[in-house]
Amino acid sequence: MMTLQAEAKRRYLVPFRHKRIPHQFTDILIVGAGIAGIRAALAIDPSLDVVLATKDKVRESNSTYAQGGIAGVFDPLDDFANHAADTIAAGKGLCHPDIVDLVVREAPSRILELMQYGANFDLTDGEIALTQEGGHSHRRIVHALGDATGREVMRALIERVRGRPNLQLWEQTFTIDLLTHEGECRGALVWNPHHGKTFVWAKQTILCTGGAGRLYRETTNPEIATADGQAMAFRAGAIVRDLEFMQFHPTVLYIAGSSRHLISEAVRGEGGLLRDSRGELFMADYDPAKELAPRDIVSRAITSQMEKTRHHCVYLDVRHLGRDLILERFPHITRVCQDFGLDVTRDLIPVRPGAHYMIGGIRVDTQARASLPRLWGAGEVTSSGLHGANRLASNSLLEGLVFGLRAGRLASQAASAEADQFTPFPIESAATTEPALTDESLRIDDVANSLSSEMWRDAGIARHRDGLTSALQQIEFWDRYVGPREFTGPKGWELQNLLLVARLVVKSALAREESRGVHYRTDFPETRDELAAHVEVHPTHRTE
């Protein structure tokens, strides 16, 4: 293991006084309402009180936007050993075999459970329909509504969780920081536009806040993916791990001036081909698996081909698949392309890579426990050991289900064993040795856009020490005047979170002097056996 120390320059992003802020008490606080957060909520004993806080509407999560599906062994020709082997091969030496075995063995049960909750997966002759994606040796991807798996799964889960009388669902509630006392997590400070700040005191807290795609200019992630969970956990004292491993999805719809839209891995799984601007197939030049190579290889191949042809994108060709198959399997992608005047049954689809999935995150163990006592985590916000250095397609929703269940069940047991406590703990406020800057005139969007452009340029698909060093200097410059400010709303807090996690990503990328999985260093292009270890970042705090 490689261990780094990094300073969390502020413990809390905002000042507070106990007597001026309302207090809420609950048994369990869950932050984030994607697949991991809701599965955790469903696993909690109904006798316990639960607050489920999400920064936007409950349906707005990375989980909802997931297209491809959930990986699980249902094909008689497949088995758990194959699924595990494919996962470990994609992870390039950093997967934890025990975690991989645990997750792949639970996969069929978790998927069947979703069907019991009312999720309508696609069927063929009454049996679960399966497709294949890059890196998989067998057809094992379960999907719904063609290419809208996340939307259908989340619909079923949200309907299920809304019926829980012990659960309060707080939408449009931004979690600013975790509260700690004597080295343990005791809840969180949250904010919403109607009530302002609220202390939520909880016996146990579960973080399921999702990813960090908004660190990068090109991303499939919605605007909410601003690394909030990783940042607040680090400020609270939790160890983070493997933040250098951001997975870039190879095929993101590229229309100049528009928001980016994911073109699912399943499109290539069904036979979609990649052509360059000259119309030539090129993947055979990079990997014998061609379009079905793992995502890191396809992303670098596309980037390289764009440089060779001096063209801003490559093109995904599905015309040969036939109109009926395209419309049945990819209705969402078809509609999105139609909005831009593209008929995917006749036209090539312009694509290029984009940041998609943060593999690293808060370090959790096999029980979903973080290093900070009373804090649990599940899903993309965490580093569980499942994905290693490169996530295998359609293992992410699966991880959220498996670890969401474990986090909810075990946090529930811990909370049940503890007596009620309705007295707030003494928490130090965000007082600093320097006066905070409260000026709200800062152009937050301008700094955020500059940060995402810098990360894309120097800490993106291909990295080099010179670029990473330059990026770190620029991030620290921005943080010197953004970090001390006391913002009064989510945009400012999100920017502070992004700057903190960007700094940790770059430091981790500098420390890993090799190429492994999704982390590619042009100055260290080979994989080094002696570096088959995690990069952990341990937080330190400024002494006041």
C-alpha positions in Angstrom: 0.0 0.0 0.0 1.1 3.5 -0.8 0.1 6.0 1.9 -0.2 9.8 1.3 -1.0 12.5 3.8 -3.1 15.5 2.6 -4.4 18.4 4.5 -8.1 19.0 4.9 -7.7 22.7 5.1 -11.1 23.3 6.7 -13.0 21.0 9.0 -16.4 22.5 8.3 -17.4 24.6 5.3 -19.8 26.9 7.3 -19.9 28.4 10.8 -22.7 27.4 13.1 -24.0 28.0 16.6 -26.0 25.2 18.3 -28.6 27.5 19.7 -29.5 29.0 16.4 -29.9 25.9 14.3 -32.7 23.3 14.6 -31.8 19.8 15.8 -33.3 16.5 14.4 -32.6 13.1 16.0 -32.8 9.8 14.1 -31.5 6.3 14.4 -29.9 6.2 11.0 -29.1 9.0 8.5 -28.6 8.0 4.8 -27.1 10.6 2.5 -27.9 9.9 -1.1 -30.9 8.3 -2.8 -29.4 6.3 -5.7 -29.5 2.6 -5.8 -27.1 2.1 -2.9 -28.9 4.6 -0.6 -32.4 3.2 -1.2 -31.3 -0.4 -1.0 -29.7 0.5 2.4 -33.0 2.1 3.5 -35.0 -1.0 2.6 -32.6 -3.1 4.7 -33.2 -1.2 7.9 -35.4 -2.6 10.7 -38.8 -0.9 10.3 -38.8 -0.1 14.1 -35.9 2.4 13.5 -36.3 5.9 12.4 -34.5 6.8 9.2 -33.8 10.1 7.5 -32.9 9.7 3.8 -31.5 13.0 2.5 -30.8 13.7 -1.2 -29.5 16.9 -2.7 -32.0 17.0 -5.6 -35.2 15.2 -6.4 -35.1 11.5 -5.5 -35.1 10.4 -9.1 -32.0 12.5 -9.9 -29.0 10.2 -9.4 -26.3 8.5 -11.5 -28.2 5.3 -10.9 -31.3 6.6 -12.8 -29.1 7.5 -15.8 -27.5 4.0 -16.0 -28.3 2.5 -19.4 -26.5 -0.8 -19.9 -27.8 -3.1 -17.1 -26.7 -5.2 -14.1 -24.3 -8.1 -14.4 -25.3 -11.5 -13.0 -24.9 -15.2 -13.8 -28.1 -16.5 -15.4 -26.9 -18.2 -18.6 -26.4 -22.0 -18.1 -23.1 -21.7 -20.0 -21.9 -19.1 -17.5 -20.8 -19.5 -13.8 -19.6 -17.4 -10.9 -16.0 -18.3 -11.6 -16.3 -16.7 -15.1 -17.9 -13.5 -13.7 -15.2 -13.3 -11.0 -12.4 -13.9 -13.5 -13.7 -11.2 -15.9 -14.0 -8.7 -13.0 -10.5 -9.5 -11.8 -9.0 -9.3 -15.3 -10.5 -5.9 -15.8 -9.2 -4.7 -12.4 -5.6 -5.2 -13.4 -4.3 -6.7 -10.1 -6.1 -4.5 -7.6 -9.4 -6.3 -7.1 -9.9 -8.0 -3.7 -10.8 -11.6 -4.7 -13.0 -12.1 -1.5 -15.0 -9.0 -2.4 -15.3 -10.0 -6.0 -16.5 -13.5 -5.0 -19.0 -12.1 -2.5 -20.5 -9.7 -5.0 -20.8 -12.0 -8.0 -22.4 -14.8 -5.9 -25.0 -12.4 -4.6 -25.8 -10.9 -8.0 -28.6 -13.3 -9.1 -30.4 -13.0 -5.8 -30.2 -9.2 -5.8 -31.5 -9.0 -9.4 -34.4 -11.4 -8.6 -35.1 -9.3 -5.5 -35.5 -6.3 -7.8 -38.1 -8.2 -9.8 -40.0 -8.9 -6.6 -39.9 -5.2 -5.9 -41.6 -4.6 -9.3 -38.7 -3.9 -11.7 -39.7 -5.0 -15.2 -36.6 -6.5 -16.8 -36.6 -7.4 -20.5 -37.6 -10.9 -21.2 -37.1 -13.4 -24.1 -39.6 -16.2 -24.2 -40.5 -15.6 -20.6 -36.8 -15.8 -19.4 -34.6 -12.9 -18.4 -33.0 -11.4 -21.6 -29.2 -11.2 -21.4 -26.7 -9.2 -23.5 -22.9 -9.0 -23.5 -20.7 -6.0 -22.9 -17.0 -5.2 -23.2 -14.8 -7.3 -20.9 -17.4 -10.0 -20.3 -16.8 -13.5 -21.5 -20.5 -14.4 -21.5 -23.9 -12.9 -22.0 -24.8 -11.9 -18.4 -26.1 -8.3 -18.6 -29.7 -8.0 -17.4 -31.5 -4.9 -18.8 -34.8 -3.1 -18.7 -36.7 -1.0 -21.2 -34.0 -1.7 -23.7 -31.4 0.9 -22.6 -33.1 2.5 -19.6 -32.2 -0.1 -16.9 -31.4 2.5 -14.2 -34.6 4.4 -14.7 -36.8 1.3 -14.3 -34.9 -0.1 -11.4 -35.0 3.2 -9.6 -38.7 3.6 -10.3 -39.4 0.3 -8.5 -37.1 1.0 -5.6 -38.4 4.5 -5.0 -42.0 3.3 -5.0 -41.0 0.6 -2.5 -39.2 3.0 -0.2 -41.9 5.7 -0.2 -44.2 3.2 1.5 -42.0 2.9 4.6 -43.6 4.7 7.6 -40.3 4.8 9.5 -38.6 6.8 6.8 -38.4 10.5 6.1 -37.4 11.4 2.6 -35.8 14.8 2.5 -35.4 15.9 -1.1 -33.5 19.0 -2.2 -31.4 18.7 1.0 -27.7 19.4 0.7 -25.4 17.7 3.2 -22.7 20.2 4.0 -20.6 18.2 6.4 -20.5 15.2 8.6 -20.6 15.9 12.4 -17.9 14.2 14.5 -17.3 13.9 18.2 -14.4 12.2 19.9 -13.4 10.6 16.6 -16.8 9.2 15.7 -19.4 10.2 13.1 -22.5 11.5 14.9 -24.6 12.7 11.9 -24.5 15.6 9.6 -25.2 19.3 9.0 -27.7 19.7 6.2 -29.3 22.6 4.4 -32.4 23.1 2.2 -33.8 26.3 0.6 -36.9 26.2 2.8 -35.5 25.6 6.3 -31.9 26.6 6.0 -29.4 24.6 8.2 -30.4 21.6 10.3 -28.3 19.4 12.6 -29.2 15.7 12.0 -27.9 13.6 14.9 -27.8 9.9 14.1 -26.6 6.8 15.8 -25.2 5.6 12.5 -24.6 7.4 9.1 -24.5 5.8 5.7 -22.9 7.7 2.8 -24.2 6.8 -0.7 -23.6 10.1 -2.5 -22.3 8.8 -5.8 -19.6 10.0 -8.0 -17.4 12.8 -9.1 -17.8 13.1 -12.9 -18.2 16.9 -12.7 -14.5 17.1 -12.0 -14.1 16.8 -15.8 -15.3 18.9 -18.7 -16.4 15.8 -20.7 -18.6 13.6 -18.5 -21.7 11.4 -18.7 -22.6 12.4 -15.1 -25.5 14.8 -14.2 -24.8 18.1 -12.5 -25.2 16.6 -9.0 -22.0 14.4 -9.3 -19.7 16.9 -7.5 -17.7 14.6 -5.2 -19.6 15.8 -2.1 -19.4 12.5 -0.2 -15.7 12.0 -0.8 -15.0 15.5 0.3 -17.1 15.6 3.4 -15.8 12.2 4.6 -12.2 13.3 4.1 -12.8 16.5 6.0 -14.3 14.4 8.8 -11.3 12.2 9.0 -12.1 9.2 6.8 -9.4 7.6 4.7 -9.9 7.7 0.9 -8.4 5.3 -1.6 -7.6 4.9 -5.3 -8.8 8.4 -6.4 -6.4 8.3 -9.4 -8.8 5.7 -11.0 -11.5 7.6 -12.8 -13.1 5.5 -15.5 -13.7 7.2 -18.8 -16.5 5.8 -20.9 -15.4 5.4 -24.5 -18.7 6.4 -26.2 -20.3 9.6 -25.2 -22.5 11.4 -27.8 -20.5 14.4 -29.0 -22.6 17.2 -30.4 -20.8 20.6 -30.0 -22.7 22.9 -27.7 -24.9 20.2 -26.2 -24.8 18.3 -22.9 -23.1 15.0 -23.2 -25.2 11.8 -23.3 -24.0 8.3 -22.6 -24.1 5.8 -25.5 -24.3 2.5 -23.6 -21.6 -0.2 -23.6 -24.5 -2.5 -24.7 -24.4 -0.9 -28.2 -21.0 -2.4 -28.8 -22.1 -5.5 -27.0 -24.8 -6.0 -29.7 -22.3 -5.5 -32.5 -21.8 -1.7 -32.9 -18.6 -0.8 -34.7 -16.2 2.1 -34.2 -15.1 4.0 -37.3 -12.8 7.0 -37.5 -13.4 10.2 -39.5 -12.3 8.4 -42.7 -14.8 5.6 -42.2 -12.2 3.0 -41.3 -12.5 0.4 -38.6 -9.6 0.9 -36.2 -10.1 -1.1 -33.0 -8.2 -4.2 -34.3 -5.1 -2.1 -34.3 -5.3 -1.7 -30.5 -6.8 -4.9 -29.1 -7.8 -8.3 -30.5 -11.1 -8.0 -28.7 -11.8 -4.9 -30.8 -15.0 -3.1 -29.8 -15.4 -5.5 -26.8 -12.1 -4.6 -25.2 -12.3 -3.2 -21.7 -13.3 0.5 -21.4 -9.8 1.8 -20.6 -8.4 0.3 -23.8 -11.2 1.5 -26.0 -11.1 5.0 -24.5 -7.3 5.3 -25.2 -7.8 3.8 -28.7 -10.4 6.4 -29.5 -8.3 9.2 -28.1 -5.3 8.0 -30.1 -7.3 7.7 -33.3 -8.7 11.2 -32.9 -5.1 12.5 -32.7 -4.1 10.6 -35.7 -7.0 11.8 -37.9 -7.0 15.3 -36.3 -10.7 15.0 -35.8 -12.8 15.9 -32.8 -14.5 12.5 -32.5 -15.0 9.0 -33.9 -18.2 7.4 -35.0 -20.3 4.5 -33.7 -21.9 2.5 -36.5 -25.0 0.4 -35.8 -26.6 0.6 -39.2 -25.9 -3.1 -40.0 -27.8 -4.2 -36.9 -31.1 -3.6 -38.5 -33.9 -1.1 -37.7 -36.0 -3.5 -35.5 -33.1 -4.5 -33.2 -32.0 -0.9 -32.8 -35.4 0.4 -31.9 -36.1 -2.5 -29.5 -32.8 -2.5 -27.6 -31.9 1.2 -27.7 -35.1 3.3 -27.6 -33.6 6.0 -25.3 -30.4 6.4 -27.4 -32.5 6.6 -30.5 -34.7 9.4 -29.1 -31.7 11.4 -27.8 -30.0 11.2 -31.2 -33.3 12.2 -32.9 -33.2 15.4 -30.9 -30.0 16.3 -32.8 -31.3 15.3 -36.2 -29.6 11.9 -36.2 -31.3 8.7 -37.4 -29.2 6.0 -35.9 -30.6 3.4 -38.3 -29.0 5.4 -41.2 -26.5 7.8 -39.6 -23.2 7.3 -37.8 -23.2 8.5 -34.2 -20.4 10.9 -33.2 -18.8 9.8 -30.0 -15.7 10.5 -27.8 -14.7 9.4 -24.3 -16.0 11.2 -21.1 -15.5 10.8 -17.4 -18.0 8.2 -16.2 -17.3 6.4 -13.0 -15.1 7.2 -10.0 -13.6 3.8 -9.0 -11.8 5.2 -5.9 -13.5 6.7 -2.9 -14.0 6.3 0.8 -12.3 3.1 2.0 -14.8 0.5 3.2 -14.3 -3.0 4.4 -16.3 -6.1 3.6 -19.0 -5.0 6.0 -19.3 -1.5 4.3 -17.7 0.2 7.3 -15.5 3.3 6.7 -12.4 4.0 8.7 -14.3 6.6 10.7 -16.4 4.8 13.4 -20.2 5.0 13.0 -19.8 5.8 9.3 -20.8 3.4 6.5 -20.7 3.7 2.8 -22.0 2.0 -0.4 -21.9 2.5 -4.1 -19.7 4.9 -6.2 -18.7 7.1 -3.2 -16.7 4.2 -1.9 -13.6 2.0 -2.7 -14.8 -1.5 -1.8 -12.1 -3.5 -3.6 -14.5 -4.8 -6.2 -13.3 -2.8 -9.2 -9.6 -2.7 -8.8 -8.0 -0.4 -11.3 -10.8 -0.6 -13.9 -14.5 -1.3 -13.4 -16.1 -4.1 -15.5 -19.2 -2.9 -17.3 -22.5 -3.3 -15.4 -20.8 -4.2 -12.1 -21.7 -0.7 -10.6 -25.4 -1.0 -10.0 -24.6 -4.5 -8.7 -22.1 -3.2 -6.2 -24.7 -0.6 -5.0 -27.2 -3.3 -4.4 -24.9 -5.7 -2.6 -23.1 -3.1 -0.4 -26.3 -1.0 0.1 -27.9 -4.1 1.6 -24.9 -4.8 3.8 -24.6 -1.2 5.0 -28.3 -0.9 5.8 -28.5 -4.2 7.6 -25.3 -3.8 9.7 -25.9 -0.1 10.5 -29.4 -1.2 11.6 -28.0 -3.8 13.9 -25.6 -1.3 15.4 -28.3 1.4 15.9 -30.7 -1.1 17.5 -28.1 -2.0 20.1 -27.7 1.6 21.2 -29.9 3.5 23.6 -31.6 6.7 22.4 -29.6 9.9 22.9 -31.4 13.2 22.5 -28.7 15.6 23.5 -26.4 17.2 20.9 -22.8 16.6 21.2 -20.4 19.5 21.6 -19.1 20.2 18.0 -16.6 22.9 17.2 -17.7 25.4 14.6 -15.9 26.3 11.5 -14.0 29.1 13.1 -10.6 29.6 11.5 -7.5 31.5 12.4 -8.1 33.8 9.4 -11.3 35.8 8.8 -13.5 34.0 6.3 -14.4 35.7 3.0 -18.1 36.0 2.7 -18.2 37.8 -0.7 -20.7 36.0 -2.9 -19.7 37.9 -6.0 -17.2 35.2 -7.0 -18.1 33.7 -10.4 -18.5 30.2 -9.2 -19.4 28.7 -12.6 -16.3 30.2 -14.2 -14.0 28.6 -11.6 -15.8 25.3 -11.9 -15.5 25.3 -15.7 -11.8 26.2 -15.5 -11.3 23.4 -13.0 -13.0 20.8 -15.2 -11.1 21.9 -18.2 -7.8 21.7 -16.3 -8.6 18.2 -15.0 -9.6 17.1 -18.5 -6.4 18.4 -20.0 -3.8 17.3 -17.4 -5.5 14.6 -15.3 -7.7 12.9 -17.9 -7.3 9.9 -20.0 -3.5 10.4 -20.6 -1.3 11.9 -17.8 2.3 13.0 -17.4 4.2 14.3 -14.4 4.6 17.8 -15.9 0.9 18.1 -16.6 -0.1 16.7 -13.2 2.3 19.0 -11.4 0.9 22.0 -13.3 -2.7 21.0 -12.5 -1.9 20.7 -8.8 -0.4 24.1 -8.7 -3.4 25.6 -10.5 -5.9 23.8 -8.2 -4.0 25.0 -5.1 -4.1 28.6 -6.5 -7.9 28.4 -6.9 -8.3 26.8 -3.5 -6.4 29.7 -1.8 -9.1 32.2 -2.6 -12.2 29.8 -2.9 -11.5 27.6 0.1 -11.7 30.2 2.8 -15.0 31.7 1.6 -18.2 31.0 3.5 -20.8 30.4 0.9 -24.5 30.3 1.6 -25.7 27.8 -1.0 -24.9 24.5 -2.7 -23.0 25.9 -5.8 -20.3 27.3 -3.6 -20.1 24.2 -1.4 -19.9 22.0 -4.5 -17.0 24.0 -5.8 -15.1 23.7 -2.5 -15.8 19.9 -2.6 -14.6 19.7 -6.2 -11.4 21.6 -5.5 -10.6 19.3 -2.5 -11.2 16.1 -4.4 -9.4 17.3 -7.5 -6.3 18.0 -5.3 -6.5 14.4 -3.9 -7.0 12.9 -7.4 -3.9 14.7 -8.8 -1.8 13.8 -5.7 -2.8 10.2 -6.1 -2.1 10.2 -9.8 1.4 11.7 -9.2 2.1 8.9 -6.6 1.2 6.1 -9.0 4.3 6.1 -11.3 3.0 3.4 -13.7 0.1 2.7 -16.0 -2.6 0.4 -14.6 -6.2 0.1 -15.7 -7.8 3.5 -16.2 -4.7 5.3 -15.0 -2.4 5.9 -17.9 0.9 7.8 -17.5 2.7 8.6 -20.7 5.9 9.0 -18.8 5.4 5.6 -17.1 3.6 3.6 -19.8 4.3 0.2 -18.3 2.6 -1.6 -15.4 5.0 -2.3 -12.6 4.4 -5.4 -10.5 5.9 -3.7 -7.3 3.1 -1.1 -7.5 0.2 -3.5 -7.4 -1.1 -1.8 -4.3 -3.7 0.8 -3.3 -2.9 4.5 -2.9 -4.5 5.7 0.3 -4.8 9.3 1.3 -5.0 10.0 5.1 -6.4 13.4 6.1 -4.6 15.8 8.4 -6.1 19.0 9.8 -4.5 22.4 10.3 -3.7 23.0 13.9 -5.4 26.1 15.1 
